[in-house]
Amino acid sequence: MKKGFLLLALFFLPSAGIAQSYSTSGMKEDTAIFDHINPPNWWTGMKDHFLQILFHGKSIGSAQVTLSYPGVQLLKVHRVENKNYLFVDLNISSSARPGKIPIHFDFDGKKPFVYQYSLERKSPDDGITRAMGVSPEDFIYLLMPDRFSDGDTTNDRVPGMLDQSLNRDSMYDRHGGDIQGIMNHLNYFNQLGVTALWLNPVIENDEPHASYHGYAFTDNYKVDPRVGTNTLYARFVKDAHTHHLKVVQDIVLNHAGDRHWILKDMPMKDWLNEWPSYTQTSYRESPLFDPYAAASDKKKMSDGWFVPSMPDLNQRNPFVANYLTENAIWWVEYAGIDAYRVDTYIYCDLGFLNRFNAALLREFPHLFIFGETWVHGVTAQAYFARNRFNIPFKSNLPGAEDFQLNFAVKNAFTQPPGWTEGINQLYLTLAKDFVYQDPMDNVIFLDNHDMTRFLSTVNNNVASFKSGFAWLLTTRGIPQMYYGDEILMDGIDNPDGKVRQDFPGGWPGDKQDKFLASGRTPAENDMYNYVSRLAHYRMHSTALQNGSLMQYVPENNIYVYFRYDTKSTIMVIMNANDQEKTLTTDRFTERMKGFTSAKNVVTGKSLPDIKQIELKPDQTLVLELEH
């Protein structure tokens, strides 16, 4: 999420803070009525035996809490500032069995209320057929649920929700896309050749304006009813796995939506990072690692609010930290998702993030976590991921969204050649990979929901667009594409809604169905087939997935690199010139020795002589070398 992403929220919400509510009234009923219980259930067999349950209901804070259940121990009951909350700590030992834990709430001699808390069995398939993680073997397809396909028109508007818009002609209104629409097209993803689906958030966003994007949660444990239900989401993940597709869930730890139910009745004053008057983050990451930084600059970056409608969560508060961590664990076990993409990663408390990552990976060792690290400079980006720096703070984030390579690939096709400009930026950026513990775990991309589509970046030059995809699917890292790029969707991020168009054919009555070859133009089919052929080739190429990378300093505005292992050697030649070129290959003997011919992996055409290779303007060739 970029800083300009929600300027609309600034317009619609001029107020600066969140009204705080603390109830001190006594009980008026014989039994406690719980408005919320989070997590709503838990599991036996978890590696961490600790569980903190949040109970929310009118004046329940005065209750005495007891329980008796084999293998479960009541550790502590926390009574906080707001009498409408209790936080109950449990130890669920390895001997505990699935069932209902009777938790008794006694209110000063009145008839006690008993809540049956559900304890279920942890799935034995975690890490095998679910919670499998994402790796360089995968190819991620990012989509925005509201803009991809409307498979259930009955949930387009939900009575009682604040945003009742439904207008496909408005980029700020809801369009009706949902989980069912995605499920209806699982075969499409298989045909395209992607292996993982990253959905922009599907969690409830009951906000009055622009709620379609999903990044302002109002109930962390509930799928937004306009895109589906918890049950449907879990079924979607299971069906995706059946189709050999992994699922990446987009999670927000930095902030909540200002209409979140907790913020309407906060447990304690420091649930949020509050300021005397509204203070927005500086959006500048450098004070977080600057050895000369002022403490005030660090605080403004981390504790300032992203926008007024997204209050900043105080993750130094242990109750907030537990709430966010348990919620993330809950969704993995409940739905079986394979990875988390953490939004606005660098704006969170860094100590909390390390504990959060460690907790999830301890519970689900195969889970993959990558963060939105929208910063400037390789060293800045590496600071927020696993790196090789000898510094006091050491991040344990497995993967970063590689914005530095994103900047570089854009410049490669839009800047004139220079010592550090143009195509040289790709080479120079990768040359700094020594700062990462494992650069192969970085997620690489041409575009996403927050930026100009790559086709527009290269001025609708399809040859350059294809070159971008050739690079994406052959360089190091985990490739991620944005929905619609395969059918030449374009758009400039001014404003963001212009890069979040509906996928044609995803709505009943659409005049064109671009999920089908018959609904696409010849140019669109050509692009789709180009991406699909490369993707399917990569799917079976260990060299492109996990092989070594060797790159050569660009010369004459031509960049050459190799991916190789014991099974195969792939040569990639990127011509960034707007004219034909002939490449003499004797310079690359170190990697080409013993090879006499090659096969174009996209066209299947053989090159019997690879001593000299002809290149078209703005063309990138992907060649499998042959003896």
C-alpha positions as CSV (number, residue, x, y, z in Angstrom):
1,M,0.0,0.0,0.0
2,K,1.5,3.3,-1.0
3,K,1.1,6.6,0.7
4,G,-1.0,8.0,-2.1
5,F,-3.2,5.0,-2.1
6,L,-5.9,6.3,0.1
7,L,-6.0,10.0,-0.5
8,L,-9.7,9.4,-1.0
9,A,-9.9,8.5,2.7
10,L,-8.3,11.8,3.6
11,F,-11.1,13.6,1.8
12,F,-13.9,11.6,3.3
13,L,-12.6,11.5,6.8
14,P,-11.3,14.8,8.2
15,S,-11.5,13.8,11.8
16,A,-8.2,13.2,13.5
17,G,-8.7,10.4,16.0
18,I,-10.8,7.6,17.5
19,A,-13.3,8.3,20.2
20,Q,-12.5,6.1,23.2
21,S,-15.2,4.4,25.2
22,Y,-14.8,3.0,28.7
23,S,-17.9,1.6,30.4
24,T,-18.2,1.5,34.2
25,S,-21.9,0.6,34.6
26,G,-22.8,-2.5,36.6
27,M,-24.4,-5.6,35.3
28,K,-28.1,-5.3,34.5
29,E,-28.7,-8.9,33.4
30,D,-28.2,-12.2,35.1
31,T,-25.9,-13.6,32.4
32,A,-23.1,-12.1,30.4
33,I,-23.8,-11.5,26.8
34,F,-20.7,-11.8,24.7
35,D,-20.6,-9.5,21.6
36,H,-17.3,-10.9,20.5
37,I,-15.0,-13.9,21.4
38,N,-11.6,-13.9,19.7
39,P,-10.3,-16.4,18.6
40,P,-13.7,-18.0,18.2
41,N,-12.1,-21.5,18.7
42,W,-8.7,-23.1,18.9
43,W,-7.0,-26.5,18.3
44,T,-5.3,-29.2,20.2
45,G,-1.8,-30.3,19.1
46,M,-0.5,-26.8,18.6
47,K,3.2,-26.3,19.3
48,D,2.6,-23.2,21.4
49,H,0.4,-24.2,24.3
50,F,-0.4,-20.6,25.3
51,L,-3.7,-19.1,24.2
52,Q,-5.2,-15.7,25.1
53,I,-8.9,-15.4,24.5
54,L,-10.5,-12.0,24.3
55,F,-14.1,-11.8,25.6
56,H,-16.1,-8.7,24.9
57,G,-19.6,-7.9,26.3
58,K,-21.3,-5.4,28.4
59,S,-19.8,-5.2,31.9
60,I,-18.3,-8.7,31.8
61,G,-15.1,-7.4,33.4
62,S,-16.4,-8.0,36.9
63,A,-16.9,-11.8,36.4
64,Q,-14.9,-14.4,38.2
65,V,-13.7,-17.0,35.7
66,T,-13.2,-20.7,36.3
67,L,-12.9,-23.8,34.2
68,S,-12.3,-27.5,34.5
69,Y,-11.2,-29.5,31.5
70,P,-8.5,-32.2,31.2
71,G,-5.3,-30.9,29.8
72,V,-6.4,-27.2,29.9
73,Q,-5.2,-24.9,32.7
74,L,-6.5,-21.4,33.4
75,L,-3.3,-19.3,33.8
76,K,-4.6,-15.8,34.4
77,V,-7.6,-13.5,33.9
78,H,-6.7,-9.9,32.9
79,R,-9.1,-7.2,33.9
80,V,-8.3,-4.1,31.8
81,E,-9.4,-0.4,31.8
82,N,-12.6,-1.1,29.9
83,K,-15.0,-3.2,32.0
84,N,-16.5,-4.6,28.8
85,Y,-13.4,-6.9,28.3
86,L,-11.7,-9.9,29.8
87,F,-8.5,-11.4,28.5
88,V,-8.3,-15.1,29.6
89,D,-4.9,-16.9,29.4
90,L,-5.0,-20.7,29.0
91,N,-2.4,-23.4,28.7
92,I,-3.6,-26.1,26.4
93,S,-1.2,-29.0,27.0
94,S,-0.4,-31.8,24.6
95,S,-2.7,-34.1,26.5
96,A,-5.8,-32.0,25.8
97,R,-8.3,-33.5,23.5
98,P,-10.9,-31.9,21.2
99,G,-14.2,-31.0,22.8
100,K,-16.0,-28.1,24.5
101,I,-14.2,-26.3,27.3
102,P,-16.9,-25.1,29.8
103,I,-15.7,-21.6,30.9
104,H,-17.7,-20.3,33.9
105,F,-18.4,-16.6,34.4
106,D,-19.7,-15.8,37.9
107,F,-21.1,-12.4,38.6
108,D,-21.2,-11.8,42.4
109,G,-23.4,-14.6,43.4
110,K,-25.8,-14.4,40.4
111,K,-26.4,-17.5,38.3
112,P,-23.1,-18.2,36.5
113,F,-22.9,-18.2,32.8
114,V,-21.1,-21.0,31.1
115,Y,-19.6,-20.6,27.7
116,Q,-18.6,-23.7,25.8
117,Y,-15.4,-22.9,24.0
118,S,-14.7,-25.2,21.1
119,L,-11.4,-27.0,21.0
120,E,-10.8,-28.8,17.7
121,R,-8.1,-31.1,16.4
122,K,-5.2,-29.6,14.5
123,S,-5.0,-30.8,10.9
124,P,-2.4,-33.6,10.3
125,D,-2.0,-32.3,6.8
126,D,-0.3,-29.0,7.6
127,G,2.8,-28.6,5.5
128,I,1.7,-31.5,3.3
129,T,-1.5,-30.6,1.4
130,R,-2.2,-27.3,3.2
131,A,0.0,-24.6,4.8
132,M,2.6,-25.6,2.2
133,G,4.4,-22.3,1.8
134,V,5.4,-20.6,-1.5
135,S,8.9,-20.9,-3.0
136,P,10.9,-20.0,-6.1
137,E,9.2,-23.0,-7.7
138,D,5.9,-21.0,-7.8
139,F,4.4,-18.3,-9.9
140,I,2.0,-16.0,-8.1
141,Y,-1.0,-14.4,-9.6
142,L,-2.2,-11.3,-7.8
143,L,-5.8,-10.3,-8.1
144,M,-8.3,-7.9,-6.5
145,P,-11.4,-9.9,-5.6
146,D,-13.9,-7.1,-6.1
147,R,-12.6,-6.5,-9.6
148,F,-11.9,-10.1,-10.9
149,S,-15.3,-11.9,-11.2
150,D,-18.8,-11.8,-9.7
151,G,-19.8,-15.4,-9.1
152,D,-22.6,-14.6,-6.7
153,T,-24.7,-11.6,-7.4
154,T,-26.8,-12.1,-4.3
155,N,-24.1,-10.7,-2.0
156,D,-23.2,-7.6,-4.1
157,R,-25.0,-5.5,-1.5
158,V,-25.4,-6.6,2.1
159,P,-28.1,-4.9,4.2
160,G,-26.6,-3.0,7.2
161,M,-23.1,-2.5,5.8
162,L,-22.0,1.1,5.4
163,D,-20.9,1.0,1.8
164,Q,-24.0,0.2,-0.3
165,S,-22.4,1.2,-3.6
166,L,-22.5,-1.0,-6.6
167,N,-21.4,0.8,-9.7
168,R,-19.0,-0.7,-12.2
169,D,-18.6,2.7,-13.9
170,S,-17.0,4.2,-10.7
171,M,-13.5,3.2,-9.8
172,Y,-14.2,4.0,-6.1
173,D,-17.4,2.0,-5.7
174,R,-17.8,-1.7,-5.2
175,H,-18.2,-3.8,-8.4
176,G,-19.3,-7.1,-6.9
177,G,-16.4,-9.5,-7.5
178,D,-16.2,-12.2,-4.9
179,I,-14.6,-15.5,-3.9
180,Q,-17.1,-17.6,-5.9
181,G,-16.1,-15.7,-9.0
182,I,-12.5,-16.7,-8.4
183,M,-13.5,-20.3,-7.7
184,N,-15.3,-20.4,-11.0
185,H,-12.0,-19.8,-12.9
186,L,-9.6,-22.1,-11.2
187,N,-9.1,-23.9,-14.5
188,Y,-8.1,-20.6,-16.1
189,F,-5.2,-20.3,-13.7
190,N,-4.1,-23.8,-14.5
191,Q,-4.2,-23.1,-18.2
192,L,-2.2,-19.9,-17.7
193,G,0.5,-21.6,-15.7
194,V,0.4,-19.8,-12.4
195,T,0.8,-21.9,-9.2
196,A,-0.3,-19.6,-6.5
197,L,-3.1,-17.0,-6.0
198,W,-2.6,-13.9,-3.9
199,L,-5.9,-12.2,-3.2
200,N,-6.0,-8.6,-1.9
201,P,-7.7,-8.8,1.5
202,V,-11.0,-10.6,1.8
203,I,-11.4,-9.7,5.5
204,E,-14.4,-7.6,6.5
205,N,-14.0,-3.9,5.6
206,D,-17.2,-2.3,6.8
207,E,-16.1,1.2,5.9
208,P,-18.4,3.9,4.3
209,H,-16.1,4.7,1.3
210,A,-13.9,2.8,-1.1
211,S,-14.2,-0.4,0.9
212,Y,-13.5,-2.5,-2.2
213,H,-9.7,-2.5,-1.7
214,G,-9.9,-4.4,1.5
215,Y,-7.0,-2.9,3.6
216,A,-9.1,-1.4,6.5
217,F,-10.2,-4.4,8.6
218,T,-13.3,-4.0,10.8
219,D,-13.4,-7.7,12.0
220,N,-10.2,-9.7,11.8
221,Y,-12.0,-13.0,12.1
222,K,-14.7,-12.5,9.4
223,V,-14.6,-12.7,5.7
224,D,-16.4,-9.7,4.2
225,P,-19.9,-10.9,3.4
226,R,-19.8,-9.1,0.1
227,V,-17.1,-11.4,-1.1
228,G,-18.2,-14.6,0.7
229,T,-18.2,-16.3,4.1
230,N,-15.5,-18.0,6.2
231,T,-16.9,-21.4,5.1
232,L,-16.7,-20.4,1.5
233,Y,-13.1,-19.1,1.9
234,A,-12.0,-22.3,3.5
235,R,-13.6,-24.3,0.6
236,F,-11.9,-22.0,-1.9
237,V,-8.5,-22.7,-0.4
238,K,-9.3,-26.5,-0.5
239,D,-10.5,-26.3,-4.1
240,A,-7.4,-24.3,-5.1
241,H,-5.2,-26.9,-3.5
242,T,-7.0,-29.6,-5.5
243,H,-6.2,-27.6,-8.6
244,H,-2.5,-27.5,-7.5
245,L,-2.8,-23.8,-6.7
246,K,-1.5,-22.3,-3.4
247,V,-3.1,-19.4,-1.7
248,V,-1.5,-16.3,-0.3
249,Q,-3.5,-14.3,2.2
250,D,-3.0,-10.5,2.4
251,I,-2.8,-9.5,6.1
252,V,-2.6,-6.0,7.7
253,L,-0.8,-5.7,11.0
254,N,0.0,-2.0,11.0
255,H,-3.5,-0.5,11.3
256,A,-7.2,-1.2,11.4
257,G,-10.2,0.4,9.8
258,D,-11.6,3.2,11.9
259,R,-14.9,1.4,12.0
260,H,-13.4,-1.8,13.5
261,W,-15.6,-3.0,16.3
262,I,-12.7,-2.9,18.8
263,L,-12.0,0.7,18.1
264,K,-15.6,1.6,18.9
265,D,-15.1,0.3,22.4
266,M,-11.4,0.0,23.0
267,P,-10.1,-2.3,25.8
268,M,-7.5,0.2,26.9
269,K,-6.2,3.6,26.0
270,D,-3.0,2.4,24.4
271,W,-4.5,-0.1,22.0
272,L,-3.6,2.6,19.4
273,N,-0.6,4.8,18.9
274,E,-2.4,8.0,19.8
275,W,-1.0,11.6,19.5
276,P,-2.1,14.9,21.0
277,S,-3.3,15.8,17.6
278,Y,-3.5,13.8,14.4
279,T,0.0,12.8,13.2
280,Q,0.6,11.1,9.9
281,T,3.5,8.8,9.3
282,S,6.4,10.4,7.5
283,Y,6.5,7.5,5.0
284,R,10.3,7.7,5.4
285,E,12.0,4.4,6.4
286,S,15.5,5.7,6.8
287,P,15.3,6.8,10.4
288,L,14.6,3.2,11.4
289,F,18.1,2.2,10.5
290,D,19.9,5.5,10.4
291,P,22.6,5.4,13.1
292,Y,22.3,9.2,13.5
293,A,18.5,9.4,13.5
294,A,16.5,11.4,15.9
295,A,14.1,9.4,18.1
296,S,11.2,11.7,17.0
297,D,11.8,10.8,13.4
298,K,11.7,7.1,14.2
299,K,8.5,7.5,16.2
300,K,6.8,9.5,13.5
301,M,7.6,6.8,10.9
302,S,6.4,3.9,13.0
303,D,3.7,5.4,15.2
304,G,2.2,8.0,12.8
305,W,-1.0,7.0,11.1
306,F,-1.1,5.9,7.5
307,V,-4.2,8.0,6.8
308,P,-7.0,9.2,9.2
309,S,-9.3,6.3,8.5
310,M,-6.6,3.8,9.3
311,P,-5.7,4.1,13.0
312,D,-2.2,2.9,13.9
313,L,-2.1,-0.2,16.1
314,N,0.3,-0.2,19.1
315,Q,2.0,-3.6,18.7
316,R,4.1,-2.8,21.8
317,N,1.0,-3.5,23.8
318,P,1.2,-7.2,24.6
319,F,-2.6,-7.6,24.2
320,V,-2.5,-6.1,20.7
321,A,0.5,-8.3,19.8
322,N,-1.2,-11.4,21.0
323,Y,-4.4,-10.5,19.2
324,L,-2.7,-10.0,15.9
325,T,-0.5,-13.1,16.2
326,E,-3.3,-15.5,17.2
327,N,-5.5,-14.1,14.4
328,A,-2.8,-14.9,11.9
329,I,-2.3,-18.4,13.3
330,W,-6.1,-19.0,13.4
331,W,-6.5,-18.3,9.6
332,V,-3.7,-20.6,8.7
333,E,-5.2,-23.5,10.7
334,Y,-8.8,-22.7,9.9
335,A,-8.4,-22.3,6.1
336,G,-5.1,-23.9,5.3
337,I,-3.6,-20.9,3.5
338,D,0.0,-21.3,2.3
339,A,1.6,-17.9,2.8
340,Y,1.1,-14.4,4.2
341,R,1.9,-11.2,2.4
342,V,2.1,-8.5,5.1
343,D,0.9,-5.1,4.0
344,T,2.8,-1.9,5.1
345,Y,5.4,-4.1,6.7
346,I,8.0,-1.4,7.4
347,Y,5.5,0.7,9.4
348,C,5.0,-1.9,12.1
349,D,7.0,-2.2,15.3
350,L,10.0,-4.2,14.2
351,G,10.4,-6.1,17.4
352,F,6.8,-7.2,17.2
353,L,7.3,-8.3,13.6
354,N,10.2,-10.6,14.5
355,R,8.2,-12.2,17.3
356,F,5.2,-12.5,15.0
357,N,7.2,-14.2,12.2
358,A,8.8,-16.6,14.7
359,A,5.5,-17.6,16.2
360,L,4.0,-18.4,12.9
361,L,7.0,-20.3,11.6
362,R,7.3,-22.2,14.8
363,E,3.7,-23.4,14.4
364,F,3.8,-23.9,10.6
365,P,7.4,-24.5,9.5
366,H,6.5,-24.6,5.8
367,L,4.5,-21.4,5.8
368,F,6.0,-18.5,3.8
369,I,5.8,-14.9,4.9
370,F,6.8,-11.9,2.7
371,G,6.4,-8.3,3.4
372,E,5.6,-5.1,1.5
373,T,9.0,-3.3,1.7
374,W,8.3,-0.3,-0.4
375,V,11.6,1.5,0.2
376,H,14.4,3.0,-1.9
377,G,17.8,1.3,-2.1
378,V,18.9,-2.3,-1.8
379,T,20.4,-1.9,1.7
380,A,17.2,-0.3,3.0
381,Q,15.2,-3.2,1.6
382,A,17.5,-5.8,3.0
383,Y,17.3,-4.2,6.4
384,F,13.7,-5.4,6.7
385,A,14.4,-9.0,5.6
386,R,16.8,-11.7,6.5
387,N,20.2,-10.2,5.7
388,R,23.9,-10.5,6.2
389,F,24.4,-7.2,8.1
390,N,26.2,-7.2,11.5
391,I,23.8,-4.8,13.1
392,P,21.8,-4.6,16.4
393,F,18.4,-5.4,14.8
394,K,18.3,-8.5,12.7
395,S,15.1,-9.1,10.8
396,N,13.8,-12.6,10.4
397,L,11.4,-11.9,7.5
398,P,11.8,-14.7,5.0
399,G,11.0,-12.7,1.9
400,A,10.6,-9.1,0.7
401,E,8.6,-7.7,-2.1
402,D,11.6,-6.7,-4.3
403,F,10.7,-3.1,-5.1
404,Q,14.4,-2.4,-6.1
405,L,14.2,-4.9,-9.0
406,N,10.8,-3.5,-9.9
407,F,12.3,0.0,-10.2
408,A,15.2,-1.5,-12.2
409,V,13.1,-3.4,-14.7
410,K,11.0,-0.3,-15.3
411,N,14.1,1.8,-15.9
412,A,15.6,-0.9,-18.2
413,F,12.9,-0.2,-20.7
414,T,12.3,3.5,-20.2
415,Q,15.7,5.1,-19.6
416,P,18.4,5.8,-22.1
417,P,21.5,3.6,-21.6
418,G,24.1,4.9,-19.2
419,W,26.8,3.7,-16.7
420,T,24.1,3.1,-14.1
421,E,20.9,3.8,-16.0
422,G,18.7,1.8,-18.2
423,I,19.5,-1.9,-18.6
424,N,22.5,-1.5,-16.3
425,Q,20.1,-1.1,-13.4
426,L,19.0,-4.7,-13.6
427,Y,22.6,-5.9,-13.5
428,L,23.7,-3.5,-10.7
429,T,20.7,-4.3,-8.5
430,L,21.3,-8.0,-8.7
431,A,25.0,-7.5,-8.1
432,K,24.0,-6.3,-4.6
433,D,22.3,-9.6,-3.7
434,F,25.1,-10.4,-1.3
435,V,23.3,-8.3,1.4
436,Y,20.4,-10.9,1.6
437,Q,20.5,-14.1,3.4
438,D,18.5,-15.7,0.6
439,P,17.6,-13.4,-2.3
440,M,15.8,-16.3,-4.0
441,D,13.0,-15.8,-1.5
442,N,12.3,-12.2,-2.6
443,V,9.1,-11.8,-4.6
444,I,9.7,-10.1,-7.9
445,F,7.1,-8.3,-10.0
446,L,6.4,-6.0,-12.9
447,D,3.4,-4.2,-11.4
448,N,0.7,-4.6,-8.8
449,H,-2.5,-3.0,-7.5
450,D,-0.7,0.2,-6.3
451,M,1.2,1.2,-9.4
452,T,1.0,1.9,-13.1
453,R,0.6,-1.3,-15.1
454,F,3.8,-2.4,-16.8
455,L,2.3,-2.2,-20.3
456,S,1.6,1.5,-19.7
457,T,5.0,1.9,-18.2
458,V,6.6,0.8,-21.5
459,N,4.2,3.0,-23.5
460,N,2.2,0.0,-24.8
461,N,5.3,-1.4,-26.5
462,V,4.3,-5.1,-26.6
463,A,7.8,-6.2,-27.4
464,S,9.1,-4.5,-24.2
465,F,6.1,-5.9,-22.3
466,K,7.0,-9.4,-23.4
467,S,10.7,-8.8,-22.5
468,G,9.5,-7.8,-19.0
469,F,7.7,-11.1,-18.6
470,A,10.7,-13.0,-20.0
471,W,12.8,-11.4,-17.3
472,L,10.2,-12.0,-14.6
473,L,10.0,-15.7,-15.3
474,T,13.7,-16.4,-15.7
475,T,15.6,-14.3,-13.1
476,R,16.1,-15.2,-9.5
477,G,13.3,-15.0,-6.9
478,I,9.6,-15.8,-6.7
479,P,7.7,-14.3,-9.7
480,Q,4.4,-12.5,-9.2
481,M,2.2,-11.1,-12.0
482,Y,-0.9,-8.9,-11.7
483,Y,-4.3,-10.0,-13.0
484,G,-5.1,-8.9,-16.6
485,D,-1.5,-8.4,-17.7
486,E,-1.7,-11.6,-19.7
487,I,-4.5,-10.0,-21.8
488,L,-2.7,-6.6,-22.3
489,M,-4.7,-4.7,-19.7
490,D,-3.1,-1.2,-19.2
491,G,-3.6,1.7,-16.9
492,I,-1.8,4.6,-15.1
493,D,-2.1,4.9,-11.4
494,N,-3.4,8.4,-11.4
495,P,-5.6,7.6,-9.6
496,D,-5.1,4.0,-8.4
497,G,-8.6,2.9,-9.5
498,K,-7.4,3.0,-13.1
499,V,-5.2,0.0,-12.5
500,R,-8.0,-2.0,-10.8
501,Q,-10.2,-2.5,-13.8
502,D,-12.7,-5.4,-14.0
503,F,-11.5,-8.5,-15.8
504,P,-13.7,-8.7,-18.9
505,G,-15.9,-11.7,-18.8
506,G,-16.0,-11.9,-15.0
507,W,-19.6,-10.5,-14.8
508,P,-22.9,-11.8,-16.0
509,G,-23.8,-10.0,-19.2
510,D,-20.2,-8.9,-20.1
511,K,-20.0,-8.4,-23.9
512,Q,-16.6,-10.0,-24.0
513,D,-15.2,-13.0,-22.1
514,K,-11.5,-12.8,-22.1
515,F,-11.2,-15.9,-19.9
516,L,-11.7,-17.7,-23.3
517,A,-9.5,-17.6,-26.3
518,S,-12.6,-16.9,-28.4
519,G,-13.2,-13.7,-26.5
520,R,-9.7,-12.3,-26.9
521,T,-8.3,-10.4,-29.8
522,P,-5.4,-11.9,-31.8
523,A,-3.0,-9.5,-29.9
524,E,-4.4,-10.6,-26.6
525,N,-4.2,-14.3,-27.4
526,D,-0.6,-13.8,-28.6
527,M,0.3,-12.2,-25.2
528,Y,-1.6,-14.8,-23.2
529,N,0.1,-17.6,-25.1
530,Y,3.5,-16.0,-24.6
531,V,3.0,-15.8,-20.8
532,S,1.5,-19.3,-20.6
533,R,4.2,-21.0,-22.6
534,L,6.9,-19.4,-20.5
535,A,5.0,-20.2,-17.3
536,H,4.5,-23.8,-18.2
537,Y,8.2,-24.1,-19.2
538,R,9.3,-22.6,-15.9
539,M,7.0,-25.0,-14.0
540,H,9.1,-27.9,-15.2
541,S,12.5,-26.2,-15.2
542,T,14.6,-26.7,-12.1
543,A,17.2,-24.4,-13.5
544,L,14.7,-21.5,-13.6
545,Q,13.3,-22.3,-10.3
546,N,16.3,-23.0,-8.1
547,G,19.3,-23.0,-10.4
548,S,22.3,-20.8,-10.1
549,L,22.4,-17.4,-11.8
550,M,25.3,-15.9,-13.7
551,Q,25.0,-12.5,-15.2
552,Y,27.3,-10.5,-17.5
553,V,27.9,-6.8,-17.5
554,P,25.6,-5.3,-20.2
555,E,27.4,-4.2,-23.3
556,N,25.8,-2.2,-26.2
557,N,22.6,-2.1,-24.3
558,I,22.3,-5.9,-24.3
559,Y,22.0,-7.8,-21.0
560,V,22.9,-11.5,-20.9
561,Y,22.4,-13.9,-18.0
562,F,22.2,-17.7,-17.4
563,R,20.2,-19.9,-15.1
564,Y,21.7,-23.4,-14.8
565,D,21.9,-26.6,-12.8
566,T,23.0,-30.1,-13.5
567,K,20.0,-30.7,-15.7
568,S,19.9,-27.7,-18.1
569,T,21.3,-24.3,-18.9
570,I,19.1,-21.4,-19.9
571,M,20.5,-18.4,-21.7
572,V,18.5,-15.1,-21.5
573,I,19.4,-12.3,-23.9
574,M,17.7,-8.9,-23.4
575,N,18.0,-6.4,-26.2
576,A,17.1,-3.0,-24.8
577,N,17.8,-1.3,-28.2
578,D,15.0,0.0,-30.4
579,Q,16.8,-1.6,-33.4
580,E,17.9,-5.0,-34.5
581,K,21.2,-6.3,-33.1
582,T,23.6,-9.2,-33.7
583,L,25.1,-10.7,-30.6
584,T,28.5,-12.5,-30.9
585,T,28.6,-15.0,-28.0
586,D,32.3,-15.8,-27.7
587,R,32.3,-13.6,-24.6
588,F,30.1,-16.1,-22.8
589,T,32.3,-19.2,-23.1
590,E,32.4,-19.8,-19.4
591,R,28.7,-20.8,-19.5
592,M,28.3,-21.8,-23.2
593,K,31.3,-24.2,-23.5
594,G,30.2,-27.5,-24.9
595,F,26.9,-26.2,-26.3
596,T,26.5,-25.9,-30.0
597,S,22.8,-25.1,-30.5
598,A,19.7,-23.9,-28.7
599,K,15.9,-24.0,-28.6
600,N,13.7,-21.0,-28.1
601,V,11.5,-22.1,-25.2
602,V,8.6,-19.9,-26.3
603,T,8.4,-20.8,-30.0
604,G,10.1,-24.2,-29.9
605,K,12.3,-23.1,-32.8
606,S,15.8,-24.4,-33.0
607,L,18.9,-22.3,-33.4
608,P,21.5,-24.5,-35.0
609,D,24.3,-21.9,-34.7
610,I,24.6,-19.9,-31.4
611,K,27.9,-18.2,-32.2
612,Q,26.0,-15.3,-33.5
613,I,22.4,-14.6,-32.5
614,E,20.0,-12.1,-34.2
615,L,17.9,-10.0,-32.0
616,K,14.8,-7.9,-32.9
617,P,14.2,-4.5,-31.3
618,D,13.3,-4.7,-27.6
619,Q,13.3,-8.5,-27.8
620,T,14.3,-10.9,-25.0
621,L,15.2,-14.4,-26.1
622,V,15.0,-17.3,-23.6
623,L,17.1,-20.2,-25.0
624,E,17.7,-23.7,-23.7
625,L,21.2,-24.6,-24.7
626,E,21.8,-27.9,-26.3
627,H,24.9,-30.0,-27.1
